[in-house]
Amino acid sequence: MSTGLIIAIIIVAIIVIAAVVMLPRMRENARRREAERELHSRREAVAEEHRSAASERELRAERAEQQARMAEQAAERERAEANMQRERAEMHERGMADDELIDEHERDRFADVAGTPPTDRDQRDLDGDGHTLDDRTRVATDRDPVDERSDRDPAAAPGSESTSPDYERGREDDNRFERTRLTEDVRDSERARRD
């Protein structure tokens, strides 16, 4: 045998031995890579499922929040309607909304018993105090506001040139007290409604 043939046989033997030794490692590495690819694929699939479920739940949560806001607004609207109905009931109980119950042609019939707004001839603020209720009463009882003022204050008698400063200050104090009392009544009724 020639040397070349011996070298060729040795090289083939080394390759066969190397293949036999390396083949299990190569198979193991291939199997590991395949397992890693499969595990990575499963991870991605499960992560995608979780993302999809999370996004769906988030949409449902947003929808529920919007419905809750709408329900809250509806509840506030109902509360406001209830308060308005309660206020209307109070106005009717106090006779402050009789004009809604009485037609224009019936005003004279109910003039003495209803708290209807005054007709044009009764709209005047005869004594200048900012209120017409006392003036309407005077008109209904045929009392002259000037005569009544002269009964209370001699300076206001017909022909007198001015009213007393004390009288005017008293009128201003009365008006201020009335406005304060009305404001406090409104606040109290609002607090009672909230409670």
VEXDOVEX-155830 format. One record per residue: z, y negated, x negated of N, C-alpha, C, O in turn; residue number from 0; chain; residue in one letter. Coordinates in steps of 0.001 Angstrom, whole numbers, padded with zeros to 6 digits. Each point is the difference from the previous one (the first is absolute). Example, Ala and Ser with C-alpha at 12.3 -4.5 7.8 and 13.67 -1.06 7.14 Angstrom:
% VEXDOVEX-155830
<<007800 005690 -013190> <000000 -001190 000890> <000000 -001200 -000900> <000665 000019 -001036> 0 'A' 'A'>
<<-001385 -001069 001386> <000060 -001190 -000820> <000730 -001090 000770> <000169 -001108 -000509> 1 'A' 'S'>
% end
This chain:
% VEXDOVEX-155830
<<000000 001163 -000834> <000000 -001163 000834> <000000 -001223 -000877> <000579 -000121 -001079> 0 'A' 'M'>
<<-001263 -000699 001662> <-000137 -001219 -000780> <001121 -000974 000324> <000650 000105 001040> 1 'A' 'S'>
<<-000441 -001013 -001906> <001062 -000994 000144> <-000254 -000888 001216> <000940 -000404 000685> 2 'A' 'T'>
<<-002145 000115 -000432> <-000302 -000883 001149> <000371 000656 001309> <000465 -000638 000944> 3 'A' 'G'>
<<-000694 001959 -000926> <000327 000711 001234> <001502 000087 000177> <000502 -000105 001119> 4 'A' 'L'>
<<000205 000293 -002190> <001466 000070 000076> <000536 -001360 000467> <000907 -000050 000830> 5 'A' 'I'>
<<-001435 -001006 -001332> <000474 -001340 000391> <-000317 -000225 001480> <000807 -000591 000717> 6 'A' 'I'>
<<-001939 001044 -000265> <-000359 -000179 001405> <000933 000793 000891> <000414 -000467 001062> 7 'A' 'A'>
<<-000078 001702 -001514> <000918 000816 000794> <001376 -000661 000037> <000652 -000012 001044> 8 'A' 'I'>
<<-000212 -000531 -002161> <001320 -000652 -000048> <000001 -001230 000925> <000974 -000247 000712> 9 'A' 'I'>
<<-002043 -000495 -000730> <-000068 -001212 000856> <000016 000415 001469> <000688 -000628 000805> 10 'A' 'I'>
<<-001417 001651 -000447> <-000019 000467 001390> <001388 000502 000370> <000485 -000262 001101> 11 'A' 'V'>
<<000158 000985 -002019> <001341 000511 000282> <000981 -001135 000206> <000850 000045 000889> 12 'A' 'A'>
<<-000979 -001059 -001720> <000911 -001159 000146> <-000250 -000676 001350> <000943 -000412 000676> 13 'A' 'I'>
<<-002176 000305 -000300> <-000327 -000644 001286> <000540 000847 001143> <000559 -000539 000955> 14 'A' 'I'>
<<-000716 001841 -001034> <000495 000881 001063> <001522 -000082 000063> <000574 -000086 001086> 15 'A' 'V'>
<<000084 000112 -002248> <001465 -000082 -000028> <000441 -001356 000539> <000940 -000093 000790> 16 'A' 'I'>
<<-001624 -000939 -001222> <000355 -001346 000482> <-000207 -000097 001506> <000803 -000604 000711> 17 'A' 'A'>
<<-001894 001208 -000231> <-000264 -000041 001436> <001062 000771 000755> <000467 -000435 001052> 18 'A' 'A'>
<<-000081 001602 -001603> <001025 000810 000661> <001332 -000743 000001> <000714 000016 001003> 19 'A' 'V'>
<<-000374 -000662 -002104> <001274 -000725 -000086> <-000079 -001292 000823> <000954 -000345 000697> 20 'A' 'V'>
<<-002060 -000355 -000772> <-000103 -001306 000651> <-000322 000110 001494> <000327 -000912 000759> 21 'A' 'M'>
<<-000945 001978 -000331> <-000405 000135 001391> <001175 -000112 000965> <-000130 -000742 000974> 22 'A' 'L'>
<<001264 001414 -001158> <001112 -000163 000934> <000506 -001440 000041> <000362 -000508 001062> 23 'A' 'P'>
<<-000338 -000149 -002229> <000458 -001396 -000014> <-000981 -000878 000773> <000405 -000875 000766> 24 'A' 'R'>
<<-001676 001115 -000971> <-000999 -000805 000697> <000078 000248 001502> <-000123 -000928 000799> 25 'A' 'M'>
<<000329 002190 -000423> <000160 000308 001429> <001248 -000669 000559> <-000026 -000554 001099> 26 'A' 'R'>
<<001121 000605 -001858> <001253 -000631 000427> <-000193 -001506 000163> <000451 -000583 000987> 27 'A' 'E'>
<<-001120 -000046 -001952> <-000251 -001444 000089> <-000894 -000324 001202> <000228 -000993 000690> 28 'A' 'N'>
<<-001219 001808 -000444> <-000887 -000226 001148> <000772 000158 001302> <-000149 -000792 000932> 29 'A' 'A'>
<<000990 001850 -000887> <000818 000204 001204> <000951 -001170 000220> <000168 -000446 001135> 30 'A' 'R'>
<<000463 -000064 -002202> <000913 -001138 000096> <-000746 -001242 000490> <000488 -000711 000878> 31 'A' 'R'>
<<-001659 000450 -001440> <-000780 -001168 000439> <-000385 000117 001477> <000037 -000980 000743> 32 'A' 'R'>
<<-000403 002185 -000338> <-000357 000235 001407> <001213 -000227 000900> <-000113 -000611 001063> 33 'A' 'E'>
<<001274 001107 -001494> <001232 -000192 000786> <000353 -001481 000074> <000402 -000486 001057> 34 'A' 'A'>
<<-000547 -000232 -002161> <000280 -001443 -000008> <-000938 -000744 000956> <000424 -000877 000752> 35 'A' 'E'>
<<-001709 001246 -000800> <-000962 -000645 000906> <000347 000263 001460> <-000062 -000900 000838> 36 'A' 'R'>
<<000432 002155 -000544> <000351 000351 001383> <001273 -000726 000450> <000067 -000519 001115> 37 'A' 'E'>
<<000947 000488 -002002> <001244 -000704 000332> <-000263 -001493 000205> <000528 -000607 000931> 38 'A' 'L'>
<<-001341 000025 -001800> <-000340 -001421 000135> <-000724 -000249 001327> <000249 -000996 000679> 39 'A' 'H'>
<<-001129 001896 -000333> <-000730 -000126 001261> <000951 000087 001189> <-000105 -000783 000944> 40 'A' 'S'>
<<001033 001738 -000992> <000985 000127 001091> <000879 -001248 000098> <000271 -000498 001093> 41 'A' 'R'>
<<000173 -000004 -002264> <000821 -001218 -000006> <-000741 -001148 000680> <000555 -000709 000839> 42 'A' 'R'>
<<-001816 000544 -001221> <-000802 -001084 000583> <-000140 000176 001514> <000094 -000965 000758> 43 'A' 'E'>
<<-000321 002211 -000329> <-000167 000247 001433> <001286 -000320 000766> <-000039 -000647 001046> 44 'A' 'A'>
<<001173 001105 -001572> <001281 -000253 000676> <000337 -001487 -000035> <000479 -000548 000992> 45 'A' 'V'>
<<-000722 -000106 -002119> <000261 -001440 -000100> <-000854 -000757 001006> <000474 -000941 000637> 46 'A' 'A'>
<<-001724 001345 -000493> <-000882 -000653 000974> <000497 000206 001426> <-000048 -000916 000821> 47 'A' 'E'>
<<000531 002137 -000531> <000571 000260 001327> <001192 -000915 000252> <000126 -000580 001079> 48 'A' 'E'>
<<000755 000449 -002083> <001185 -000861 000152> <-000402 -001467 000168> <000576 -000719 000817> 49 'A' 'H'>
<<-001576 000279 -001604> <-000468 -001389 000143> <-000565 -000234 001399> <000259 -001027 000628> 50 'A' 'R'>
<<-001024 001985 -000162> <-000603 -000119 001329> <001088 -000053 001078> <-000059 -000819 000917> 51 'A' 'S'>
<<001064 001716 -001045> <001108 000012 000978> <000786 -001304 -000077> <000403 -000549 001025> 52 'A' 'A'>
<<-000185 000052 -002253> <000754 -001257 -000159> <-000759 -001155 000625> <000592 -000844 000672> 53 'A' 'A'>
<<-001909 000802 -000891> <-000767 -001097 000575> <-000032 000081 001519> <000037 -001029 000674> 54 'A' 'S'>
<<-000106 002233 -000129> <000023 000174 001456> <001354 -000441 000571> <000066 -000675 001027> 55 'A' 'E'>
<<001010 001073 -001717> <001334 -000402 000469> <000185 -001516 -000103> <000636 -000614 000856> 56 'A' 'R'>
<<-001190 000026 -001897> <000102 -001441 -000145> <-000733 -000709 001135> <000486 -000996 000537> 57 'A' 'E'>
<<-001651 001511 -000178> <-000735 -000577 001133> <000799 000128 001290> <000065 -000935 000799> 58 'A' 'L'>
<<000549 002116 -000601> <000829 000197 001201> <001197 -000944 -000006> <000380 -000541 001039> 59 'A' 'R'>
<<000219 000344 -002238> <001143 -000911 -000097> <-000419 -001429 000317> <000714 -000713 000706> 60 'A' 'A'>
<<-001864 000288 -001222> <-000491 -001347 000300> <-000282 -000161 001483> <000314 -001032 000594> 61 'A' 'E'>
<<-000910 002061 000001> <-000278 -000034 001439> <001308 -000081 000789> <000105 -000757 000965> 62 'A' 'R'>
<<000887 001542 -001382> <001297 -000026 000690> <000669 -001363 -000156> <000594 -000518 000945> 63 'A' 'A'>
<<-000692 -000064 -002156> <000580 -001334 -000202> <-000695 -001030 000876> <000654 -000861 000587> 64 'A' 'E'>
<<-001963 000945 -000497> <-000737 -000942 000848> <000383 000181 001466> <000185 -000978 000725> 65 'A' 'Q'>
<<-000068 002228 -000295> <000413 000243 001381> <001414 -000498 000238> <000310 -000516 001073> 66 'A' 'Q'>
<<000556 000672 -002082> <001375 -000506 000133> <000000 -001517 000113> <000733 -000569 000810> 67 'A' 'A'>
<<-001569 -000095 -001634> <-000095 -001462 000104> <-000517 -000419 001368> <000500 -000948 000607> 68 'A' 'R'>
<<-001514 001675 -000131> <-000538 -000317 001329> <001046 000236 001083> <000117 -000782 000944> 69 'A' 'M'>
<<000649 001874 -001089> <001053 000285 000979> <001073 -001076 -000052> <000523 -000414 001034> 70 'A' 'A'>
<<-000191 -000042 -002251> <001001 -001055 -000130> <-000495 -001294 000638> <000754 -000694 000681> 71 'A' 'E'>
<<-002023 000380 -000908> <-000564 -001199 000620> <-000029 000135 001512> <000267 -000960 000724> 72 'A' 'Q'>
<<-000594 002158 -000250> <000002 000219 001453> <001417 -000150 000542> <000202 -000576 001069> 73 'A' 'A'>
<<000779 001095 -001810> <001398 -000130 000439> <000419 -001465 000015> <000680 -000443 000926> 74 'A' 'A'>
<<-001085 -000315 -001955> <000324 -001428 -000023> <-000666 -000720 001167> <000597 -000871 000633> 75 'A' 'E'>
<<-001841 001249 -000360> <-000706 -000618 001135> <000716 000318 001308> <000168 -000873 000851> 76 'A' 'R'>
<<000256 002133 -000696> <000734 000394 001214> <001320 -000759 000098> <000400 -000450 001074> 77 'A' 'E'>
<<000281 000317 -002244> <001259 -000749 -000014> <-000230 -001444 000419> <000769 -000565 000778> 78 'A' 'R'>
<<-001844 -000026 -001307> <-000317 -001385 000350> <-000325 -000114 001485> <000426 -000947 000661> 79 'A' 'A'>
<<-001175 001907 -000140> <-000308 000003 001438> <001280 000140 000824> <000173 -000669 001018> 80 'A' 'E'>
<<000720 001551 -001477> <001263 000183 000715> <000811 -001293 -000021> <000577 -000391 001015> 81 'A' 'A'>
<<-000533 -000272 -002174> <000728 -001271 -000094> <-000633 -001051 000891> <000702 -000781 000643> 82 'A' 'N'>
<<-002025 000759 -000603> <-000672 -000969 000853> <000306 000278 001472> <000248 -000925 000773> 83 'A' 'M'>
<<-000265 002194 -000393> <000332 000351 001385> <001452 -000380 000318> <000301 -000488 001089> 84 'A' 'Q'>
<<000591 000720 -002061> <001408 -000362 000196> <000151 -001514 000172> <000757 -000469 000850> 85 'A' 'R'>
<<-001497 -000288 -001678> <000042 -001462 000110> <-000554 -000455 001348> <000537 -000913 000627> 86 'A' 'E'>
<<-001611 001555 -000193> <-000558 -000353 001315> <000997 000295 001108> <000145 -000773 000947> 87 'A' 'R'>
<<000544 001910 -001080> <001003 000349 001010> <001106 -001055 000025> <000435 -000429 001069> 88 'A' 'A'>
<<000019 000012 -002263> <001040 -001035 -000063> <-000497 -001313 000605> <000733 -000684 000715> 89 'A' 'E'>
<<-001996 000343 -001014> <-000548 -001230 000570> <-000032 000079 001522> <000324 -000972 000682> 90 'A' 'M'>
<<-000714 002126 -000150> <-000037 000136 001455> <001411 -000002 000574> <000236 -000588 001055> 91 'A' 'H'>
<<000705 001239 -001735> <001380 000000 000493> <000559 -001408 000045> <000722 -000354 000932> 92 'A' 'E'>
<<-001047 -000447 -001925> <000515 -001372 -000058> <-000805 -000962 000860> <000381 -001159 000164> 93 'A' 'R'>
<<-001491 001635 000387> <-000829 -000866 000832> <-000891 -000913 -000821> <-000500 -001003 000509> 94 'A' 'G'>
<<000294 001344 -001782> <-000806 -000852 -000865> <-001490 000327 000105> <-000828 -000720 -000558> 95 'A' 'M'>
<<000483 001780 001256> <-001408 000379 000125> <-000417 000061 001462> <-000905 000749 000366> 96 'A' 'A'>
<<001563 -001533 000459> <-000343 000002 001420> <-001420 -000483 000248> <-000606 000340 001016> 97 'A' 'D'>
<<000076 -001128 -001939> <-001374 -000482 000179> <-001001 001145 -000005> <-001096 -000147 000540> 98 'A' 'D'>
<<001445 001288 -001138> <-000880 001166 000016> <000044 000714 001352> <-000932 000715 000368> 99 'A' 'E'>
<<002023 -000918 000359> <000183 000677 001281> <-000494 -000828 001183> <-000273 000531 001076> 100 'A' 'L'>
<<000163 -001829 -001292> <-000321 -000908 001104> <-001377 -000611 -000232> <-000265 -000567 -001060> 101 'A' 'I'>
<<-000604 000686 002055> <-001321 -000623 -000086> <000129 -001503 000151> <001012 -000516 000474> 102 'A' 'D'>
<<-002067 -000171 -000890> <000018 -001468 000025> <000219 -000537 001417> <000711 -000989 000181> 103 'A' 'E'>
<<-001318 001635 000832> <000142 -000504 001364> <001381 000297 000584> <000336 -000524 001062> 104 'A' 'H'>
<<000479 001357 -001734> <001344 000330 000486> <001099 -000797 -000685> <001173 000171 000330> 105 'A' 'E'>
<<-001514 -001023 -001259> <001003 -000708 -000797> <000964 -000814 000868> <001205 -000007 -000252> 106 'A' 'R'>
<<-001729 -000674 001267> <000871 -000810 000853> <000982 000873 000768> <001149 -000389 000211> 107 'A' 'D'>
<<-001598 001561 000204> <000866 000910 000764> <001197 000470 -000820> <001106 000123 000526> 108 'A' 'R'>
<<-001329 000144 -001841> <001070 000520 -000854> <000604 -001072 -000908> <000763 000326 -000910> 109 'A' 'F'>
<<-001091 -001587 001140> <000424 -001076 -000901> <001514 -000065 -000160> <000487 -000269 -001098> 110 'A' 'A'>
<<000259 000507 002157> <001458 -000149 -000078> <000688 001198 -000642> <001128 -000137 -000475> 111 'A' 'D'>
<<-001758 001296 000443> <000679 001204 -000486> <-000572 000558 -001291> <000626 000840 -000647> 112 'A' 'V'>
<<-001797 -001295 000271> <-000649 000588 -001181> <000108 -000928 -001189> <000100 -001218 000147> 113 'A' 'A'>
<<-000121 001811 -001325> <-000014 -000786 -001229> <-001423 -000209 -000470> <-000314 000194 -001175> 114 'A' 'G'>
<<-000560 -000597 002115> <-001406 -000187 -000349> <-000159 -001282 -000789> <000819 -000911 000123> 115 'A' 'T'>
<<-001862 000827 -000934> <-000227 -001229 -000739> <-000306 -001146 000960> <-000540 000225 001083> 116 'A' 'P'>
<<000869 -001401 -001456> <-000187 -001140 000898> <-001472 -000280 000255> <-000869 000307 -000817> 117 'A' 'P'>
<<000618 -000900 001980> <-001357 -000439 000294> <-000242 -001286 -000775> <000898 -000502 -000676> 118 'A' 'T'>
<<-002114 -000033 000775> <-000359 -001172 -000806> <000936 -001174 000238> <000331 -000733 -000932> 119 'A' 'D'>
<<000087 000556 002151> <000858 -001162 000258> <001395 000191 -000575> <000733 -000968 -000202> 120 'A' 'R'>
<<-000357 002254 -000068> <001336 000265 -000535> <-000014 000199 -001513> <001043 000314 -000574> 121 'A' 'D'>
<<-002174 -000483 -000083> <-000113 000254 -001434> <000628 -001119 -000831> <000166 000169 -001208> 122 'A' 'Q'>
<<000166 -001237 001776> <000444 -001164 -000763> <001419 000169 -000515> <000862 000555 000682> 123 'A' 'R'>
<<-000638 -001033 -001875> <001337 -000037 -000598> <000531 -001404 000263> <-000169 -000907 -000816> 124 'A' 'D'>
<<000812 000745 001966> <000359 -001340 000455> <001083 -000653 -000843> <-000019 -001215 -000195> 125 'A' 'L'>
<<000961 002003 -000306> <001083 -000615 -000772> <-000240 000078 -001509> <000830 -000473 -000777> 126 'A' 'D'>
<<-001958 001065 000349> <-000360 -000003 -001417> <000853 000901 -000871> <000087 -000223 -001207> 127 'A' 'G'>
<<000549 001242 001788> <000856 000873 -000817> <-000736 001226 -000520> <000605 000843 -000662> 128 'A' 'D'>
<<-001891 -000725 000947> <-000770 001137 -000476> <000043 001198 000928> <-000621 001023 -000287> 129 'A' 'G'>
<<001342 -001128 001395> <000098 001089 000972> <-000396 -000527 001370> <000330 -001128 000365> 130 'A' 'H'>
<<-001043 001959 000390> <-000428 -000444 001325> <000779 000676 001115> <-000147 -000365 001166> 131 'A' 'T'>
<<000982 001352 -001512> <000742 000720 001036> <000927 -000948 000765> <000035 000027 001231> 132 'A' 'L'>
<<000712 -000862 -001952> <000888 -000944 000685> <-000802 -001014 000810> <000441 -000442 001060> 133 'A' 'D'>
<<-001614 000078 -001559> <-000839 -000943 000730> <-000553 000630 001274> <-000089 -000663 001033> 134 'A' 'D'>
<<-000284 001948 -001105> <-000481 000690 001210> <001105 000095 001037> <-000248 -000143 001197> 135 'A' 'R'>
<<001479 000386 -001663> <001130 000065 000924> <000188 -001348 000696> <000232 -000068 001207> 136 'A' 'T'>
<<-000335 -000977 -001981> <000149 -001336 000587> <-001103 -000274 001016> <000250 -000564 001065> 137 'A' 'R'>
<<-001483 000973 -001409> <-001108 -000216 000927> <000215 000814 001273> <-000259 -000481 001104> 138 'A' 'V'>
<<000738 001728 -001266> <000219 000856 001168> <001111 -000537 000887> <-000043 000181 001217> 139 'A' 'A'>
<<001046 -000844 -001809> <001112 -000525 000797> <-000189 -001471 000338> <000891 -000636 000563> 140 'A' 'T'>
<<-002068 000094 -000913> <-000327 -001405 000271> <000982 -000969 -000645> <000310 -001050 000564> 141 'A' 'D'>
<<000177 001410 -001750> <000869 -000931 -000730> <-000824 -000682 -001067> <-000821 000637 -000660> 142 'A' 'R'>
<<001030 -001895 000491> <-000746 -000764 -000996> <000664 000178 -001359> <001205 -000219 -000115> 143 'A' 'D'>
<<-001939 000605 -000905> <000601 000201 -001312> <000592 -001284 -000573> <000995 000039 -000723> 144 'A' 'P'>
<<-001586 -001135 001034> <000526 -001264 -000508> <001361 -000278 000618> <000917 -000439 -000693> 145 'A' 'V'>
<<-000773 000696 002027> <001286 -000212 000661> <001047 000940 -000579> <001147 -000403 -000196> 146 'A' 'D'>
<<-001519 001648 -000080> <000956 000959 -000533> <000463 -000420 -001383> <001185 000102 -000317> 147 'A' 'E'>
<<-002105 -000571 -000505> <000377 -000458 -001334> <000924 -001200 000096> <000915 -000147 -000811> 148 'A' 'R'>
<<-001138 -000693 001773> <000865 -001166 000127> <001382 000412 000454> <000976 -000686 -000304> 149 'A' 'S'>
<<-000860 001840 001059> <001328 000481 000386> <000768 000459 -001234> <001206 -000228 -000104> 150 'A' 'D'>
<<-001892 000869 -000821> <000675 000529 -001175> <000247 -001082 -001035> <001064 -000035 -000618> 151 'A' 'R'>
<<-002032 -000844 000421> <000078 -000972 -001076> <-000401 -001369 000534> <-001151 -000201 000388> 152 'A' 'D'>
<<002053 -000704 -000366> <-000334 -001330 000530> <-001119 -000670 -000793> <-000725 -000832 000544> 153 'A' 'P'>
<<000578 001176 -001803> <-001048 -000648 -000805> <-001380 000452 000433> <-000989 -000666 -000307> 154 'A' 'A'>
<<000897 001791 001021> <-001295 000510 000420> <-000388 -000484 001379> <-001037 000411 000521> 155 'A' 'A'>
<<001817 -001251 000074> <-000285 -000502 001335> <-001297 -000794 -000017> <-000386 -000552 -001030> 156 'A' 'A'>
<<-000285 000498 002178> <-001241 -000775 000052> <000271 -001428 -000423> <000991 -000613 000399> 157 'A' 'P'>
<<-001884 000107 -001206> <000162 -001373 -000458> <000743 -000084 -001319> <-000055 -001039 -000659> 158 'A' 'G'>
<<000758 002107 000242> <000675 -000071 -001290> <-001053 000189 -001079> <-000983 000711 000209> 159 'A' 'S'>
<<001174 -001322 -001325> <-001048 -000027 -001000> <000017 001203 -000916> <-001060 000384 -000493> 160 'A' 'E'>
<<002200 000232 000238> <000022 001155 -000892> <001169 000896 000363> <000922 -000409 000705> 161 'A' 'S'>
<<-000974 001611 -001188> <001116 000923 000230> <000959 -000119 -001169> <-000353 -000481 -001077> 162 'A' 'T'>
<<001547 000921 001315> <001020 -000098 -001043> <-000318 000974 -001130> <-000495 001095 000268> 163 'A' 'S'>
<<000763 -001456 -001523> <-000262 000910 -001125> <000832 001277 000098> <-000457 001073 -000394> 164 'A' 'P'>
<<001684 -001188 000920> <000837 001194 000162> <-000628 000961 001010> <000006 001218 -000178> 165 'A' 'D'>
<<-000536 -001800 001224> <-000645 000827 001015> <-001195 000740 -000609> <-000148 001208 000184> 166 'A' 'Y'>
<<-000698 -001937 -000907> <-001175 000613 -000625> <000413 001080 -001002> <-000615 001066 -000052> 167 'A' 'E'>
<<001655 -001338 -000745> <000477 000985 -000968> <000508 001253 000721> <-000228 001123 -000448> 168 'A' 'R'>
<<000913 -001337 001561> <000485 001137 000796> <-001148 000829 000547> <000056 001230 000005> 169 'A' 'G'>
<<-001095 -001908 000456> <-001179 000717 000509> <-000653 000830 -001112> <-000388 001148 000218> 170 'A' 'R'>
<<000272 -001737 -001402> <-000585 000719 -001130> <000849 001211 -000372> <-000528 001076 -000284> 171 'A' 'E'>
<<001855 -001262 000290> <000896 001124 -000316> <-000141 001113 001027> <-000032 001181 -000344> 172 'A' 'D'>
<<-000053 -001582 001631> <-000178 001010 001053> <-001294 000776 -000198> <-000022 001226 000102> 173 'A' 'D'>
<<-001054 -001950 -000384> <-001292 000668 -000216> <000054 000937 -001198> <-000499 001124 000063> 174 'A' 'N'>
<<001109 -001586 -001159> <000107 000830 -001201> <000837 001243 000286> <-000351 001097 -000435> 175 'A' 'R'>
<<001464 -001263 001170> <000853 001140 000342> <-000770 001013 000847> <000112 001207 -000215> 176 'A' 'F'>
<<-000886 -001696 001169> <-000780 000884 000876> <-001031 000786 -000806> <-000155 001203 000207> 177 'A' 'E'>
<<-000557 -001871 -001129> <-000984 000700 -000829> <000678 001055 -000870> <-000523 001105 -000148> 178 'A' 'R'>
<<001676 -001429 -000426> <000728 000957 -000847> <000440 001200 000818> <-000122 001141 -000444> 179 'A' 'T'>
<<000637 -001401 001647> <000465 001090 000855> <-001154 000921 000390> <000151 001221 -000008> 180 'A' 'R'>
<<-001293 -001798 000346> <-001166 000807 000355> <-000471 000835 -001193> <-000353 001169 000157> 181 'A' 'L'>
<<000350 -001769 -001344> <-000406 000740 -001204> <000941 001160 -000260> <-000443 001098 -000335> 182 'A' 'T'>
<<001754 -001337 000488> <000973 001079 -000220> <-000161 001097 001051> <000143 001181 -000315> 183 'A' 'E'>
<<-000442 -001562 001567> <-000222 001007 001042> <-001196 000883 -000339> <000042 001217 000178> 184 'A' 'D'>
<<-001107 -001844 -000669> <-001190 000770 -000370> <000325 000945 -001147> <-000397 001164 000026> 185 'A' 'V'>
<<001121 -001657 -001040> <000370 000863 -001130> <000873 001161 000458> <-000195 001138 -000425> 186 'A' 'R'>
<<001169 -001437 001305> <000876 001070 000494> <-000793 001055 000751> <000238 001196 -000169> 187 'A' 'D'>
<<-001178 -001630 000996> <-000791 000981 000762> <-000883 000824 -000931> <-000211 001189 000238> 188 'A' 'S'>
<<-000316 -001823 -001316> <-000811 000755 -000964> <000861 001027 -000738> <-000421 001139 -000203> 189 'A' 'E'>
<<001632 -001550 -000198> <000900 000939 -000682> <000366 001157 000912> <000040 001150 -000437> 190 'A' 'R'>
<<000227 -001447 001700> <000356 001069 000948> <-001161 000966 000192> <000207 001204 000144> 191 'A' 'A'>
<<-001432 -001732 -000142> <-001162 000873 000144> <-000147 000902 -001219> <-000333 001177 000141> 192 'A' 'R'>
<<000577 -001712 -001337> <-000125 000815 -001207> <001067 001077 -000059> <-000256 001106 -000477> 193 'A' 'R'>
<<001444 -001417 000956> <001099 000991 -000022> <-000225 001022 001059> <000804 000920 000151> 194 'A' 'D'>
% end
